[in-house]
Amino acid sequence: VPSVWREPFGRTALEAHAGGCAVISSGSGGLAEVSGGHAVMLPEVTAAALGDAMSTLIDDGETRARLAKNGRAYVVASFGIEVVSQRLFAFCDSVGRDRESVSRQMRA
């Protein structure tokens, strides 16, 4: 994901990690958060840097396997449906509590 744009979220990297791929990333915007340190981060987005990163993953099977395994585990733990659902539920619950509190204050 050699994006030069400041990605708001980095869904492409998330899907690659979830699919068990080793990821090469520019780390731009939300890409660094989505990868959580489990990607080859490009020092700059150039053909040479991308080529070096690809060569690293091609030549070093241990690094490639480690990044793929750890990247997948990280995104499942951080962005899996159960985790995201719980965060949404907690947010909605807090909004509901705040709304009830404001209603009580306005009636008082």
All heavy atoms as an XYZ file, in Angstrom:
785
protein
N       0.861     -1.172      0.000
C       0.000      0.000      0.000
C       0.909      1.239      0.000
O       1.048      1.904      1.021
C      -0.936      0.016      1.236
C      -1.983      1.096      1.095
C      -1.576     -1.325      1.489
N       1.510      1.557     -1.124
C       2.447      2.676     -1.174
C       1.751      4.022     -1.413
O       2.143      4.805     -2.273
C       3.366      2.300     -2.325
C       2.469      1.552     -3.259
C       1.520      0.788     -2.363
N       0.730      4.284     -0.644
C      -0.068      5.495     -0.850
C       0.713      6.750     -0.458
O       1.362      6.789      0.581
C      -1.347      5.405     -0.010
O      -2.135      6.555     -0.193
N       0.603      7.769     -1.276
C       1.202      9.059     -0.937
C       0.153      9.986     -0.332
O       0.474     11.046      0.188
C       1.875      9.740     -2.160
C       3.067      8.916     -2.631
C       0.890      9.937     -3.295
N      -1.091      9.579     -0.409
C      -2.201     10.339      0.163
C      -2.334      9.953      1.630
O      -2.092      8.815      2.010
C      -3.478      9.989     -0.608
C      -4.682     10.759     -0.208
C      -4.817     12.117     -0.218
C      -5.926     10.242      0.243
N      -6.074     12.468      0.201
C      -6.781     11.322      0.500
C      -6.407      8.955      0.461
C      -8.079     11.179      0.956
C      -7.702      8.809      0.911
C      -8.518      9.918      1.150
N      -2.725     10.887      2.476
C      -2.916     10.578      3.900
C      -4.218      9.788      4.054
O      -5.281     10.367      4.205
C      -2.932     11.853      4.734
C      -1.559     12.510      4.769
C      -1.424     13.586      5.819
N      -1.805     13.191      7.154
C      -1.056     12.474      8.004
N       0.125     12.038      7.620
N      -1.489     12.177      9.200
N      -4.098      8.485      4.004
C      -5.253      7.599      4.087
C      -6.007      7.840      5.389
O      -5.404      7.804      6.463
C      -4.808      6.138      4.043
C      -4.107      5.727      2.771
C      -5.041      5.580      1.591
O      -6.256      5.425      1.794
O      -4.547      5.614      0.461
N      -7.317      8.059      5.335
C      -8.069      8.269      6.571
C      -8.131      7.016      7.429
O      -8.121      7.097      8.646
C      -9.472      8.653      6.100
C      -9.381      8.917      4.649
C      -8.123      8.292      4.144
N      -8.182      5.842      6.818
C      -8.293      4.616      7.605
C      -7.324      3.530      7.158
O      -6.673      2.916      7.978
C      -9.731      4.087      7.575
C      -9.902      2.816      8.360
C      -9.729      2.811      9.740
C     -10.202      1.628      7.722
C      -9.871      1.633     10.463
C     -10.352      0.454      8.445
C     -10.183      0.460      9.820
N      -7.217      3.240      5.929
C      -6.295      2.211      5.455
C      -6.941      0.850      5.298
O      -6.395     -0.173      5.700
N      -8.124      0.826      4.716
C      -8.866     -0.424      4.564
C      -8.124     -1.448      3.704
O      -8.192     -2.651      3.955
C     -10.240     -0.136      3.967
C     -11.081     -1.368      3.845
C     -12.472     -1.045      3.408
N     -13.191     -2.288      3.182
C     -14.484     -2.348      3.046
N     -15.201     -1.253      3.108
N     -15.075     -3.492      2.831
N      -7.392     -0.991      2.704
C      -6.653     -1.914      1.854
C      -5.638     -2.698      2.672
O      -5.520     -3.922      2.544
C      -5.950     -1.156      0.710
O      -6.925     -0.429     -0.024
C      -5.215     -2.096     -0.207
N      -4.911     -2.012      3.545
C      -3.940     -2.690      4.414
C      -4.659     -3.613      5.390
O      -4.211     -4.736      5.633
C      -3.098     -1.666      5.168
N      -5.770     -3.161      5.951
C      -6.541     -3.980      6.886
C      -6.962     -5.294      6.225
O      -6.791     -6.378      6.804
C      -7.771     -3.213      7.361
C      -8.696     -3.984      8.285
C      -8.164     -3.970      9.700
C     -10.088     -3.397      8.246
N      -7.487     -5.218      5.014
C      -7.937     -6.420      4.316
C      -6.765     -7.336      3.969
O      -6.880     -8.564      4.050
C      -8.727     -6.047      3.071
C     -10.072     -5.434      3.409
C     -10.864     -4.974      2.205
O     -10.355     -5.074      1.060
O     -12.004     -4.511      2.398
N      -5.636     -6.761      3.601
C      -4.456     -7.576      3.296
C      -3.972     -8.300      4.551
O      -3.690     -9.503      4.516
C      -3.351     -6.705      2.712
N      -3.880     -7.578      5.663
C      -3.476     -8.215      6.930
C      -4.462     -9.315      7.312
O      -4.058    -10.421      7.678
C      -3.420     -7.189      8.062
C      -2.233     -6.293      8.047
N      -0.930     -6.744      8.126
C      -2.144     -4.940      7.985
C      -0.100     -5.717      8.116
N      -0.807     -4.611      8.035
N      -5.745     -9.015      7.240
C      -6.771     -9.996      7.625
C      -6.703    -11.240      6.746
O      -7.004    -12.346      7.208
C      -8.162     -9.366      7.547
N      -6.286    -11.071      5.504
C      -6.147    -12.191      4.591
C      -4.851    -12.960      4.770
O      -4.598    -13.927      4.054
N      -4.010    -12.521      5.713
C      -2.769    -13.233      6.000
C      -1.606    -12.870      5.117
O      -0.658    -13.640      4.977
N      -1.637    -11.676      4.538
C      -0.541    -11.223      3.673
C       0.470    -10.405      4.467
O       0.107     -9.693      5.402
C      -1.078    -10.334      2.553
S      -2.163    -11.177      1.415
N       1.720    -10.494      4.057
C       2.723     -9.554      4.543
C       2.487     -8.256      3.775
O       2.246     -8.283      2.571
C       4.130    -10.076      4.296
N       2.540     -7.140      4.468
C       2.171     -5.857      3.874
C       3.376     -4.933      3.785
O       4.183     -4.856      4.711
C       1.039     -5.189      4.706
C       0.748     -3.780      4.221
C      -0.225     -6.046      4.647
N       3.449     -4.224      2.673
C       4.394     -3.125      2.489
C       3.546     -1.864      2.469
O       2.557     -1.788      1.746
C       5.167     -3.259      1.163
C       5.985     -4.547      1.148
C       6.057     -2.035      0.941
C       6.571     -4.890     -0.214
N       3.920     -0.881      3.261
C       3.078      0.303      3.410
C       3.904      1.576      3.472
O       5.024      1.583      3.968
C       2.268      0.160      4.708
O       1.498      1.312      4.961
N       3.268      2.657      3.019
C       3.893      3.971      3.168
C       3.693      4.491      4.588
O       4.390      5.391      5.025
C       3.292      4.963      2.178
O       1.912      5.184      2.474
N       2.722      3.923      5.303
C       2.428      4.390      6.658
C       1.724      5.731      6.675
O       1.576      6.349      7.729
N       1.249      6.183      5.537
C       0.628      7.499      5.424
C      -0.760      7.525      6.070
O      -1.576      6.625      5.853
C       0.521      7.865      3.941
O      -0.086      9.122      3.782
N      -1.015      8.539      6.863
C      -2.326      8.680      7.501
C      -2.627      7.504      8.402
O      -1.822      7.120      9.232
N      -3.797      6.891      8.204
C      -4.229      5.792      9.045
C      -3.567      4.464      8.748
O      -3.808      3.476      9.452
N      -2.729      4.396      7.734
C      -2.080      3.134      7.391
C      -1.190      2.625      8.517
O      -1.149      1.422      8.782
C      -1.266      3.270      6.099
C      -2.086      3.392      4.821
C      -1.186      3.756      3.645
C      -2.835      2.100      4.542
N      -0.476      3.503      9.174
C       0.402      3.073     10.270
C      -0.420      2.494     11.420
O      -0.049      1.477     12.008
C       1.262      4.238     10.759
N      -1.548      3.123     11.734
C      -2.412      2.623     12.810
C      -2.988      1.252     12.459
O      -3.016      0.348     13.296
C      -3.553      3.606     13.068
C      -4.530      3.113     14.116
C      -5.748      4.003     14.262
O      -5.837      5.051     13.584
O      -6.626      3.636     15.061
N      -3.438      1.094     11.237
C      -4.037     -0.171     10.820
C      -3.007     -1.300     10.854
O      -3.331     -2.417     11.232
C      -4.675     -0.035      9.418
C      -4.978     -1.385      8.812
C      -5.943      0.797      9.502
N      -1.772     -1.017     10.496
C      -0.742     -2.060     10.486
C      -0.133     -2.298     11.861
O       0.398     -3.376     12.121
C       0.367     -1.705      9.490
O      -0.137     -1.801      8.173
N      -0.175     -1.311     12.710
C       0.327     -1.486     14.064
C       1.755     -1.985     14.166
O       2.085     -2.751     15.055
N       2.602     -1.592     13.243
C       3.994     -2.015     13.293
C       4.256     -3.378     12.671
O       5.363     -3.894     12.774
N       3.243     -3.961     12.033
C       3.390     -5.299     11.457
C       3.430     -5.251      9.937
O       2.804     -6.073      9.262
C       2.250     -6.198     11.942
C       2.175     -6.267     13.418
N       3.111     -6.945     14.184
C       1.307     -5.712     14.290
C       2.793     -6.820     15.459
N       1.705     -6.072     15.547
N       4.148     -4.279      9.409
C       4.312     -4.138      7.961
C       5.710     -3.606      7.695
O       6.345     -3.028      8.578
C       3.272     -3.171      7.392
N       6.175     -3.811      6.488
C       7.409     -3.165      6.061
C       7.011     -1.740      5.712
O       6.216     -1.520      4.791
C       8.032     -3.872      4.835
C       9.246     -3.095      4.340
C       8.405     -5.306      5.164
N       7.512     -0.770      6.465
C       7.188      0.633      6.216
C       8.250      1.243      5.305
O       9.448      1.120      5.559
C       7.118      1.420      7.522
C       5.974      1.022      8.413
S       4.393      1.414      7.654
C       3.292      0.764      8.885
N       7.774      1.867      4.255
C       8.675      2.502      3.306
C       9.230      3.797      3.891
O       8.467      4.591      4.450
C       7.933      2.817      2.007
C       7.351      1.626      1.251
C       6.460      2.113      0.106
C       8.470      0.739      0.724
N      10.530      4.036      3.756
C      11.084      5.305      4.235
C      10.604      6.479      3.378
O      10.504      7.603      3.840
C      12.596      5.113      4.115
C      12.773      4.033      3.088
C      11.545      3.164      3.181
N      10.310      6.183      2.119
C       9.748      7.138      1.164
C       9.083      6.324      0.056
O       9.427      5.171     -0.161
C      10.824      8.064      0.601
C      11.952      7.307     -0.092
C      13.082      8.215     -0.544
O      12.861      9.421     -0.706
O      14.182      7.699     -0.757
N       8.130      6.925     -0.614
C       7.431      6.199     -1.680
C       8.148      6.466     -2.999
O       7.877      7.444     -3.690
C       5.940      6.603     -1.751
C       5.240      5.824     -2.856
C       5.261      6.360     -0.416
N       9.085      5.594     -3.279
C       9.826      5.640     -4.543
C       9.907      4.221     -5.095
O       9.723      3.245     -4.358
C      11.263      6.170     -4.350
O      11.977      5.260     -3.497
C      11.272      7.575     -3.742
N      10.205      4.118     -6.361
C      10.351      2.802     -6.975
C      11.474      2.018     -6.302
O      11.339      0.812     -6.048
C      10.621      2.949     -8.475
N      12.564      2.688     -5.963
C      13.697      2.011     -5.327
C      13.319      1.478     -3.944
O      13.638      0.332     -3.594
C      14.892      2.958     -5.223
N      12.624      2.304     -3.158
C      12.223      1.871     -1.811
C      11.236      0.714     -1.886
O      11.324     -0.252     -1.113
C      11.619      3.043     -1.040
N      10.302      0.780     -2.821
C       9.331     -0.295     -2.993
C      10.028     -1.575     -3.458
O       9.747     -2.666     -2.958
C       8.249      0.132     -3.984
C       7.034     -0.762     -4.116
C       6.360     -1.012     -2.779
C       6.034     -0.139     -5.084
N      10.954     -1.441     -4.367
C      11.729     -2.598     -4.838
C      12.520     -3.241     -3.717
O      12.562     -4.472     -3.593
N      13.152     -2.416     -2.879
C      13.911     -2.944     -1.736
C      13.002     -3.691     -0.768
O      13.349     -4.763     -0.269
C      14.635     -1.815     -0.993
C      15.799     -1.242     -1.775
O      16.243     -1.875     -2.764
O      16.260     -0.144     -1.400
N      11.823     -3.124     -0.499
C      10.880     -3.764      0.420
C      10.392     -5.099     -0.143
O      10.299     -6.097      0.582
C       9.701     -2.833      0.699
N      10.083     -5.130     -1.428
C       9.646     -6.385     -2.051
C      10.759     -7.419     -2.013
O      10.512     -8.595     -1.717
C       9.169     -6.130     -3.486
C       7.816     -5.456     -3.545
S       7.121     -5.380     -5.211
C       8.001     -4.000     -5.895
N      11.990     -6.996     -2.282
C      13.121     -7.924     -2.232
C      13.296     -8.496     -0.832
O      13.576     -9.691     -0.668
C      14.411     -7.223     -2.672
O      14.351     -6.925     -4.045
N      13.117     -7.661      0.167
C      13.221     -8.128      1.553
C      12.217     -9.238      1.814
O      12.563    -10.285      2.371
C      12.982     -6.960      2.542
O      14.032     -6.007      2.378
C      12.930     -7.440      3.973
N      10.967     -9.029      1.415
C       9.943    -10.048      1.670
C      10.141    -11.295      0.813
O       9.869    -12.409      1.271
C       8.548     -9.466      1.444
C       8.112     -8.411      2.458
C       6.698     -7.925      2.146
C       8.196     -8.938      3.884
N      10.627    -11.133     -0.393
C      10.882    -12.287     -1.256
C      12.036    -13.112     -0.698
O      11.962    -14.346     -0.625
C      11.178    -11.841     -2.703
C       9.902    -11.287     -3.349
C      11.754    -12.989     -3.537
C      10.146    -10.544     -4.656
N      13.097    -12.443     -0.273
C      14.319    -13.126      0.156
C      14.269    -13.638      1.592
O      15.013    -14.552      1.939
C      15.528    -12.192      0.012
C      15.801    -11.813     -1.432
O      15.345    -12.542     -2.337
O      16.451    -10.767     -1.652
N      13.432    -13.052      2.432
C      13.418    -13.403      3.854
C      12.059    -14.001      4.233
O      11.155    -13.305      4.695
C      13.725    -12.157      4.686
C      13.925    -12.438      6.159
O      13.579    -13.552      6.615
O      14.420    -11.542      6.861
N      11.946    -15.290      4.024
C      10.697    -15.985      4.306
C      10.279    -15.902      5.757
O       9.083    -15.859      6.064
N      11.247    -15.869      6.668
C      10.928    -15.778      8.097
C      10.261    -14.436      8.421
O       9.247    -14.393      9.116
C      12.199    -15.948      8.925
C      11.948    -16.017     10.409
C      13.227    -16.281     11.182
O      13.941    -17.244     10.847
O      13.503    -15.510     12.129
N      10.816    -13.345      7.901
C      10.213    -12.022      8.115
C       8.846    -11.955      7.462
O       7.885    -11.460      8.051
C      11.127    -10.913      7.558
O      12.348    -10.918      8.308
C      10.478     -9.546      7.656
N       8.741    -12.466      6.246
C       7.459    -12.470      5.538
C       6.398    -13.223      6.337
O       5.286    -12.732      6.546
C       7.640    -13.093      4.142
C       6.397    -13.045      3.281
C       6.656    -13.605      1.883
N       7.048    -15.012      1.909
C       8.254    -15.479      1.575
N       9.203    -14.652      1.165
N       8.510    -16.772      1.613
N       6.733    -14.392      6.849
C       5.784    -15.198      7.624
C       5.424    -14.516      8.947
O       4.257    -14.511      9.357
C       6.363    -16.584      7.887
N       6.419    -13.921      9.603
C       6.175    -13.241     10.878
C       5.250    -12.044     10.685
O       4.288    -11.855     11.439
C       7.497    -12.785     11.515
C       7.324    -12.025     12.826
C       8.675    -11.609     13.420
N       9.621    -11.040     12.486
C       9.603     -9.800     12.018
N       8.659     -8.957     12.403
N      10.527     -9.367     11.175
N       5.515    -11.231      9.659
C       4.663    -10.068      9.394
C       3.245    -10.491      9.036
O       2.266     -9.879      9.488
C       5.255     -9.203      8.278
C       6.509     -8.415      8.641
C       7.081     -7.734      7.406
C       6.233     -7.407      9.739
N       3.118    -11.551      8.247
C       1.788    -12.034      7.857
C       1.020    -12.526      9.090
O      -0.140    -12.152      9.301
C       1.911    -13.139      6.821
N       1.656    -13.347      9.912
C       1.005    -13.910     11.102
C       0.657    -12.825     12.120
O      -0.468    -12.745     12.611
C       1.917    -14.953     11.738
C       1.347    -15.575     12.992
C       2.330    -16.543     13.619
C       1.798    -17.039     14.943
N       2.790    -17.812     15.675
N       1.626    -11.993     12.453
C       1.403    -10.957     13.462
C       0.467     -9.864     12.977
O      -0.320     -9.318     13.756
C       2.734    -10.362     13.924
C       3.591    -11.367     14.666
O       3.121    -12.433     15.074
N       4.859    -11.054     14.822
N       0.537     -9.531     11.697
C      -0.371     -8.534     11.137
C      -1.807     -9.003     11.197
O      -2.717     -8.251     11.560
N      -2.028    -10.268     10.856
C      -3.390    -10.818     10.915
C      -3.903    -10.831     12.353
O      -5.029    -10.410     12.621
C      -3.426    -12.226     10.336
C      -4.833    -12.787     10.289
C      -4.911    -14.144      9.613
N      -6.263    -14.512      9.285
C      -7.219    -14.773     10.171
N      -6.979    -14.688     11.452
N      -8.432    -15.111      9.777
N      -3.076    -11.290     13.275
C      -3.491    -11.332     14.684
C      -3.808     -9.926     15.198
O      -4.792     -9.727     15.925
C      -2.395    -11.970     15.533
N      -2.997     -8.949     14.801
C      -3.215     -7.569     15.245
C      -4.536     -7.009     14.733
O      -5.302     -6.426     15.509
C      -2.044     -6.678     14.790
C      -2.270     -5.230     15.091
C      -2.096     -4.741     16.380
C      -2.665     -4.341     14.100
C      -2.315     -3.402     16.669
C      -2.889     -3.008     14.374
C      -2.710     -2.544     15.664
O      -2.939     -1.228     15.955
N      -4.830     -7.169     13.440
C      -6.073     -6.583     12.929
C      -7.305     -7.305     13.451
O      -8.342     -6.674     13.672
C      -6.119     -6.457     11.381
C      -5.011     -5.548     10.879
C      -6.099     -7.790     10.686
N      -7.215     -8.608     13.664
C      -8.353     -9.324     14.240
C      -8.607     -8.829     15.662
O      -9.752     -8.574     16.053
C      -8.127    -10.855     14.202
C      -9.149    -11.584     15.049
C      -8.167    -11.353     12.758
N      -7.537     -8.653     16.437
C      -7.679     -8.185     17.823
C      -8.098     -6.718     17.906
O      -8.788     -6.314     18.842
C      -6.371     -8.386     18.582
N      -7.700     -5.919     16.936
C      -7.970     -4.477     16.992
C      -9.191     -4.039     16.195
O      -9.843     -3.064     16.544
C      -6.762     -3.706     16.449
O      -5.617     -3.993     17.206
N      -9.487     -4.747     15.099
C     -10.537     -4.303     14.188
C     -11.526     -5.405     13.825
O     -12.329     -5.241     12.905
C      -9.918     -3.741     12.903
C      -8.975     -2.597     13.133
C      -7.602     -2.801     13.084
C      -9.443     -1.335     13.423
C      -6.711     -1.758     13.306
C      -8.568     -0.281     13.644
C      -7.202     -0.492     13.591
N     -11.474     -6.538     14.516
C     -12.404     -7.632     14.241
C     -13.838     -7.207     14.550
O     -14.083     -6.275     15.328
N     -14.803     -7.910     13.979
C     -16.204     -7.529     14.120
C     -16.640     -7.508     15.579
O     -17.400     -6.633     15.994
C     -17.126     -8.433     13.249
C     -18.546     -7.888     13.222
C     -17.109     -9.866     13.737
C     -18.709     -6.609     12.483
N     -16.157     -8.450     16.382
C     -16.546     -8.477     17.788
C     -16.028     -7.240     18.523
O     -16.748     -6.623     19.305
C     -16.014     -9.746     18.475
C     -16.611    -11.030     17.947
C     -15.883    -11.553     16.708
O     -14.838    -10.987     16.320
O     -16.385    -12.518     16.117
N     -14.798     -6.873     18.257
C     -14.177     -5.711     18.904
C     -14.878     -4.427     18.483
O     -15.234     -3.588     19.315
C     -12.670     -5.644     18.568
C     -12.043     -4.369     19.109
C     -11.950     -6.871     19.092
N     -15.078     -4.266     17.191
C     -15.706     -3.053     16.677
C     -17.154     -2.961     17.156
O     -17.627     -1.878     17.527
C     -15.613     -2.998     15.132
C     -16.401     -1.838     14.574
C     -14.152     -2.911     14.711
N     -17.853     -4.087     17.197
C     -19.240     -4.090     17.694
C     -19.300     -3.660     19.155
O     -20.181     -2.882     19.544
C     -19.857     -5.484     17.544
O     -19.955     -5.840     16.201
N     -18.378     -4.153     19.960
C     -18.351     -3.766     21.372
C     -18.064     -2.270     21.533
O     -18.652     -1.605     22.378
C     -17.318     -4.590     22.149
C     -17.757     -6.008     22.411
C     -19.011     -6.064     23.264
O     -19.225     -5.269     24.172
N     -19.880     -7.013     22.957
N     -17.152     -1.745     20.721
C     -16.858     -0.305     20.781
C     -18.089      0.515     20.396
O     -18.391      1.530     21.028
C     -15.697      0.035     19.852
C     -14.368     -0.430     20.347
C     -13.271     -0.009     19.379
N     -12.039     -0.692     19.688
C     -11.094     -0.961     18.809
N     -11.230     -0.591     17.542
N     -10.000     -1.590     19.165
N     -18.792      0.078     19.352
C     -19.996      0.778     18.929
C     -21.062      0.715     20.019
O     -21.699      1.719     20.332
C     -20.532      0.201     17.626
C     -21.832      0.812     17.098
C     -21.656      2.311     16.835
C     -22.300      0.097     15.844
N     -21.252     -0.452     20.608
C     -22.230     -0.610     21.681
C     -21.889      0.307     22.854
O     -22.765      1.000     23.389
C     -22.292     -2.064     22.155
C     -23.248     -2.271     23.298
C     -24.615     -2.296     23.081
C     -22.771     -2.425     24.586
C     -25.502     -2.468     24.136
C     -23.647     -2.596     25.652
C     -25.015     -2.614     25.425
N     -20.626      0.337     23.251
C     -20.205      1.195     24.364
C     -20.440      2.666     24.035
O     -20.896      3.440     24.886
C     -18.733      0.947     24.696
N     -20.159      3.062     22.798
C     -20.384      4.448     22.387
C     -21.871      4.790     22.450
O     -22.260      5.817     23.016
C     -19.843      4.674     20.968
C     -20.241      6.004     20.395
C     -19.619      7.164     20.820
C     -21.250      6.092     19.453
C     -19.998      8.399     20.307
C     -21.630      7.311     18.934
C     -21.004      8.477     19.363
N     -22.698      3.926     21.863
C     -24.151      4.179     21.860
C     -24.692      4.222     23.280
O     -25.538      5.063     23.610
C     -24.880      3.118     21.043
S     -24.546      3.234     19.267
N     -24.199      3.334     24.127
C     -24.622      3.303     25.521
C     -24.250      4.609     26.226
O     -25.054      5.185     26.953
C     -23.984      2.110     26.229
C     -24.573      1.864     27.598
O     -25.818      1.867     27.730
O     -23.781      1.648     28.539
N     -23.046      5.111     25.974
C     -22.617      6.357     26.627
C     -23.431      7.547     26.122
O     -23.781      8.443     26.888
C     -21.125      6.607     26.425
O     -20.843      6.955     25.088
N     -23.766      7.549     24.837
C     -24.590      8.624     24.287
C     -25.974      8.582     24.927
O     -26.530      9.612     25.315
C     -24.692      8.520     22.745
C     -25.757      9.456     22.202
C     -23.344      8.825     22.111
N     -26.532      7.385     25.071
C     -27.841      7.233     25.711
C     -27.832      7.713     27.147
O     -28.747      8.400     27.590
N     -26.775      7.373     27.890
C     -26.666      7.818     29.287
C     -26.547      9.334     29.358
O     -27.176      9.973     30.185
C     -25.467      7.159     29.961
C     -25.715      5.746     30.421
C     -24.623      5.270     31.376
N     -23.285      5.534     30.876
C     -22.571      4.702     30.115
N     -23.074      3.546     29.769
N     -21.363      5.020     29.714
N     -25.734      9.909     28.471
C     -25.574     11.362     28.454
C     -26.891     12.052     28.117
O     -27.242     13.076     28.706
C     -24.495     11.789     27.447
C     -23.093     11.406     27.894
O     -22.912     11.037     29.071
O     -22.187     11.463     27.046
N     -27.630     11.489     27.183
C     -28.906     12.075     26.778
C     -29.904     12.021     27.934
O     -30.624     12.980     28.187
C     -29.445     11.325     25.564
C     -30.655     11.959     24.973
C     -31.033     11.258     23.701
N     -32.096     11.994     23.052
C     -32.617     11.667     21.918
N     -32.168     10.611     21.274
N     -33.587     12.372     21.399
N     -29.961     10.904     28.650
C     -30.850     10.783     29.809
C     -30.469     11.790     30.885
O     -31.325     12.411     31.498
C     -30.795      9.360     30.368
C     -31.462      8.338     29.503
C     -31.240      6.919     30.005
O     -30.912      6.750     31.205
O     -31.395      5.991     29.206
N     -29.190     11.952     31.096
C     -28.709     12.890     32.110
C     -29.111     14.325     31.766
O     -29.575     15.081     32.619
C     -27.190     12.788     32.226
O     -26.685     13.756     33.107
N     -28.960     14.689     30.503
C     -29.335     16.038     30.056
C     -30.844     16.225     30.205
O     -31.309     17.278     30.675
C     -28.875     16.284     28.598
C     -29.489     17.556     28.036
C     -27.354     16.342     28.520
N     -31.632     15.209     29.845
C     -33.103     15.295     29.993
C     -33.493     15.515     31.434
O     -34.366     16.351     31.738
C     -33.767     14.027     29.466
O     -33.798     14.029     28.082
N     -32.871     14.787     32.344
C     -33.184     14.948     33.779
C     -32.832     16.358     34.248
O     -33.576     16.968     35.007
C     -32.440     13.902     34.607
C     -33.097     12.527     34.600
C     -32.515     11.631     35.679
N     -31.087     11.408     35.505
C     -30.552     10.430     34.770
N     -31.329      9.584     34.155
N     -29.251     10.306     34.687
N     -31.706     16.851     33.797
C     -31.277     18.186     34.207
C     -32.237     19.248     33.681
O     -32.528     20.224     34.365
C     -29.856     18.473     33.717
C     -28.794     17.680     34.431
C     -27.417     17.887     33.834
O     -27.246     18.680     32.916
N     -26.434     17.159     34.357
N     -32.739     19.056     32.470
C     -33.642     20.037     31.880
C     -35.008     20.015     32.578
O     -35.661     21.043     32.665
C     -33.805     19.770     30.383
C     -32.522     20.050     29.606
S     -32.695     19.717     27.852
C     -33.574     21.168     27.346
N     -35.424     18.865     33.076
C     -36.701     18.758     33.773
C     -36.609     19.296     35.190
O     -37.617     19.661     35.783
C     -37.172     17.297     33.814
C     -37.678     16.804     32.478
C     -38.173     15.406     32.633
N     -36.996     14.555     32.868
C     -36.837     13.319     32.424
N     -37.815     12.748     31.791
N     -35.755     12.659     32.644
N     -35.396     19.325     35.733
C     -35.237     19.761     37.134
C     -35.378     21.253     37.292
O     -35.449     22.055     36.485
C     -33.867     19.323     37.643
